[in-house]
Amino acid sequence: MNYQNESKQVVVDALLKVINSAPNSQMQTSYYYSAQNQPRTITNQDFIIWLNYVNSILDVSYNHTGLKDVLSTKVNISQISYQNNVSYEQRTERIKYELINLIRRIL
């Protein structure tokens, strides 16, 4: 495997970890269910912490690969994050969708 392919794989792995760490993600739902088996809502703090993590990984990914798709995804995610008329749950899902599309473009 050459360096470029290794770099892309590292970025894809990091993006998958970011997606899996999203508030209310499948991996976390067991921690967030109440007695009525309802998933908890995403708080502003949860969203901001995860969004900072997303942006950090995108910054490192761009520095590691130089792919312009990473920058365009970061811009799209920034626009999504400022949609105040949309719930944090919906914003989180839209950001995850953007990250999945980025993975597809990288691969």
C-alpha positions as CSV (number, residue, x, y, z in Angstrom):
1,M,0.0,0.0,0.0
2,N,1.4,3.4,-0.9
3,Y,1.5,6.5,1.2
4,Q,-1.5,8.2,-0.4
5,N,-3.7,5.1,0.1
6,E,-2.5,4.8,3.7
7,S,-3.3,8.4,4.3
8,K,-6.8,8.0,2.9
9,Q,-7.4,5.0,5.0
10,V,-6.3,6.8,8.2
11,V,-8.7,9.6,7.3
12,V,-11.6,7.2,6.6
13,D,-11.0,5.4,9.9
14,A,-11.0,8.7,11.8
15,L,-14.2,9.9,10.1
16,L,-15.9,6.6,10.9
17,K,-15.0,7.1,14.6
18,V,-16.4,10.6,14.5
19,I,-19.7,9.4,13.0
20,N,-19.9,6.6,15.6
21,S,-19.3,9.1,18.4
22,A,-22.2,11.3,17.5
23,P,-24.7,12.0,20.2
24,N,-27.5,9.5,20.1
25,S,-25.5,7.3,17.7
26,Q,-26.2,3.6,17.6
27,M,-23.2,2.8,19.7
28,Q,-24.3,5.2,22.5
29,T,-28.1,4.5,22.6
30,S,-27.8,2.0,25.4
31,Y,-26.4,4.7,27.7
32,Y,-29.0,7.3,26.8
33,Y,-32.3,5.4,27.2
34,S,-34.6,6.5,30.0
35,A,-37.0,4.2,31.9
36,Q,-39.5,4.6,29.0
37,N,-36.9,3.5,26.4
38,Q,-36.9,7.0,24.8
39,P,-33.6,8.3,23.5
40,R,-32.4,11.4,25.2
41,T,-32.4,14.7,23.3
42,I,-29.1,16.2,22.3
43,T,-28.2,19.2,24.4
44,N,-26.4,22.3,23.1
45,Q,-23.3,21.2,25.1
46,D,-23.4,17.7,23.5
47,F,-23.7,19.1,20.1
48,I,-21.0,21.7,20.5
49,I,-18.5,19.2,21.9
50,W,-19.1,16.8,19.1
51,L,-19.0,19.6,16.5
52,N,-15.6,20.7,17.8
53,Y,-14.4,17.0,17.5
54,V,-15.8,16.9,13.9
55,N,-14.0,20.1,13.0
56,S,-10.7,19.0,14.6
57,I,-10.7,15.7,12.7
58,L,-11.5,17.5,9.4
59,D,-8.6,19.9,10.1
60,V,-6.2,17.1,10.7
61,S,-7.6,15.2,7.7
62,Y,-7.0,18.1,5.4
63,N,-3.5,18.7,6.8
64,H,-2.8,15.0,6.3
65,T,-4.2,14.6,2.8
66,G,-4.7,18.1,1.2
67,L,-8.0,16.9,-0.3
68,K,-10.2,19.9,-1.2
69,D,-13.3,17.7,-0.5
70,V,-12.4,17.9,3.2
71,L,-12.6,21.7,3.1
72,S,-15.9,21.7,1.2
73,T,-17.4,19.3,3.7
74,K,-16.2,21.5,6.5
75,V,-18.0,24.5,5.0
76,N,-21.2,22.4,4.5
77,I,-21.0,21.3,8.1
78,S,-20.5,24.8,9.3
79,Q,-23.6,25.9,7.5
80,I,-25.6,23.0,9.0
81,S,-24.4,23.8,12.5
82,Y,-25.8,27.4,12.3
83,Q,-29.3,26.3,11.3
84,N,-31.1,27.5,14.5
85,N,-34.5,26.5,13.2
86,V,-33.4,22.8,13.1
87,S,-33.1,20.5,16.1
88,Y,-29.7,19.3,17.3
89,E,-30.8,15.8,16.4
90,Q,-31.5,16.8,12.8
91,R,-28.3,18.8,12.6
92,T,-26.3,15.8,13.9
93,E,-27.9,13.5,11.3
94,R,-27.2,16.0,8.5
95,I,-23.6,16.3,9.6
96,K,-23.2,12.5,9.7
97,Y,-24.6,12.4,6.2
98,E,-22.0,14.9,5.0
99,L,-19.2,12.9,6.6
100,I,-20.5,9.7,5.0
101,N,-20.5,11.5,1.6
102,L,-16.9,12.6,2.3
103,I,-15.9,9.0,2.9
104,R,-17.5,8.0,-0.4
105,R,-15.6,10.7,-2.3
106,I,-12.3,9.7,-0.6
107,L,-12.7,6.1,-1.4
